[in-house]
Amino acid sequence: EGNRRHFHPDWNEWWYIYQGEWDWEIEGEIKRVKKGDLVFMRKNRVHKITAAGKKMAIRFAVSRSDVIHTYVDD
């Protein structure tokens, strides 16, 4: 699983990869992250997150409930 291509106009995002691997598309470039990695996403950067591999993938976000997600057409 993952999410659609989007950005946050007013929020920097942090993620900790707890288990598995994820493909992180950041402004068109895909980077593979894995267990133990910390991901920082500056506000206004278009990104998309997709679970990768055959094992369960778990990520923890540092966020708030009111963070705006602006979705970008694929």
ABEGO torsion letter per residue (X at the ends): XBBBBBBBAABBBBBBBABEBBBBBBGGBBBBBBBGBBBBBBBGBBBBBBBBEABBBBBBBBBBAABBBBBBBX
